[in-house]
Amino acid sequence: MFVIGERINPAGKPRLRNAIRNRKAAFLQKEALAQERAGAQALDLNVFISGLNRLEAMRFVAGNIRLVVHLPLVIDDRDPEVLREGLVQAKEGSLINSPVDVEARDEEIFKLAKHFRAGLFLLPRT
């Protein structure tokens, strides 16, 4: 079993949304450290907030979490530019959590995974 902490996802979390919007690094770092202490083996990072520049948000979130946690970071986004920025900040040992349509051959996502030597989650279609 591999445990991924999912608390750095603003969906349904107004305090987290506020921390990302207002660049409150200490709040994000506290969340990351709490997940690490609880036994997470990696941390999923999602910054999707309506009206927010996700590229800048990912740079801020991943960069600040990387300062305090050395677990693999799982970059959770569909946009290749946001993924790239997250991977740059996450450093080695990162993963990509992006819906990939293997039949459509999402080449850019595969190229990012290869370039950054990142793991890639693939979910089967039903």
C-alpha positions as CSV (number, residue, x, y, z in Angstrom):
1,M,0.0,0.0,0.0
2,F,1.2,3.5,-0.8
3,V,-0.4,6.4,1.1
4,I,-0.9,9.7,-0.6
5,G,-2.0,12.7,1.5
6,E,-4.8,14.5,-0.2
7,R,-5.2,17.6,2.0
8,I,-3.5,20.1,-0.3
9,N,-6.6,20.3,-2.5
10,P,-8.8,23.4,-2.1
11,A,-12.0,21.7,-3.1
12,G,-14.4,22.1,-0.1
13,K,-11.6,23.7,2.0
14,P,-12.2,27.4,2.4
15,R,-9.2,27.9,4.8
16,L,-6.9,26.2,2.3
17,R,-8.3,28.2,-0.6
18,N,-7.7,31.4,1.4
19,A,-4.1,30.3,2.2
20,I,-3.3,29.7,-1.5
21,R,-5.0,32.9,-2.6
22,N,-3.3,35.0,0.0
23,R,0.1,33.2,-0.1
24,K,0.1,32.0,3.5
25,A,3.0,29.6,3.3
26,A,3.0,28.7,7.0
27,F,-0.6,27.3,6.7
28,L,0.4,25.2,3.7
29,Q,3.6,24.0,5.4
30,K,1.7,23.1,8.6
31,E,-0.8,21.0,6.5
32,A,2.1,19.2,4.7
33,L,3.9,18.4,7.9
34,A,0.8,17.1,9.6
35,Q,0.2,14.7,6.7
36,E,3.8,13.6,6.9
37,R,3.5,12.9,10.6
38,A,0.3,11.0,10.0
39,G,2.1,8.6,7.7
40,A,1.6,9.9,4.2
41,Q,4.3,8.6,1.8
42,A,3.6,11.4,-0.8
43,L,1.6,14.6,-0.9
44,D,-0.9,15.4,-3.7
45,L,-0.9,19.1,-4.6
46,N,-3.9,20.5,-6.4
47,V,-4.3,24.3,-6.8
48,F,-7.5,24.6,-8.9
49,I,-9.3,27.7,-7.7
50,S,-11.6,29.5,-10.0
51,G,-10.1,32.8,-11.2
52,L,-6.6,32.0,-9.9
53,N,-3.5,31.8,-12.0
54,R,-2.7,28.1,-11.4
55,L,0.8,28.3,-12.7
56,E,1.8,30.9,-10.1
57,A,-0.2,29.1,-7.4
58,M,1.6,25.8,-8.1
59,R,5.0,27.6,-8.0
60,F,4.1,29.0,-4.6
61,V,2.5,25.9,-3.1
62,A,5.0,23.3,-4.3
63,G,8.0,25.5,-3.6
64,N,6.9,26.3,-0.1
65,I,6.0,22.7,0.7
66,R,9.3,21.5,-0.7
67,L,11.1,23.7,1.9
68,V,9.7,21.6,4.8
69,V,8.8,18.2,3.5
70,H,11.0,15.8,1.6
71,L,8.3,13.3,0.6
72,P,7.5,12.9,-3.1
73,L,5.1,15.5,-4.3
74,V,2.2,14.4,-6.6
75,I,1.4,17.2,-9.0
76,D,-2.3,17.1,-9.7
77,D,-3.3,19.1,-12.7
78,R,-4.2,18.7,-16.4
79,D,-2.4,21.7,-17.8
80,P,1.1,20.7,-19.0
81,E,2.5,24.2,-18.0
82,V,1.2,23.8,-14.5
83,L,2.5,20.3,-14.3
84,R,5.9,21.4,-15.5
85,E,6.1,24.2,-12.9
86,G,5.1,21.8,-10.1
87,L,7.7,19.3,-11.2
88,V,10.4,21.9,-11.3
89,Q,9.5,22.9,-7.7
90,A,9.0,19.3,-6.5
91,K,12.5,18.2,-7.6
92,E,13.4,14.5,-7.8
93,G,11.0,11.7,-6.8
94,S,7.9,13.5,-7.9
95,L,4.8,12.0,-9.5
96,I,2.1,13.3,-11.9
97,N,-1.6,12.8,-11.2
98,S,-3.3,14.0,-14.3
99,P,-6.2,12.4,-16.2
100,V,-4.4,10.9,-19.2
101,D,-6.3,9.6,-22.2
102,V,-3.9,6.9,-23.4
103,E,-5.9,6.5,-26.6
104,A,-5.5,10.2,-27.4
105,R,-1.8,9.9,-26.6
106,D,-1.3,12.8,-24.3
107,E,2.3,13.2,-25.5
108,E,3.1,16.4,-23.6
109,I,2.3,14.7,-20.2
110,F,4.3,11.7,-21.2
111,K,7.3,13.9,-22.2
112,L,7.1,15.7,-18.9
113,A,7.1,12.4,-17.0
114,K,10.2,11.3,-19.0
115,H,12.1,14.6,-18.7
116,F,11.6,14.9,-15.0
117,R,11.8,11.1,-14.4
118,A,8.5,11.4,-12.6
119,G,6.0,8.6,-11.9
120,L,2.7,8.8,-13.7
121,F,-0.7,7.7,-12.4
122,L,-2.8,6.0,-15.1
123,L,-6.4,5.2,-14.2
124,P,-8.2,2.6,-16.3
125,R,-11.3,3.7,-18.2
126,T,-14.5,2.0,-17.6
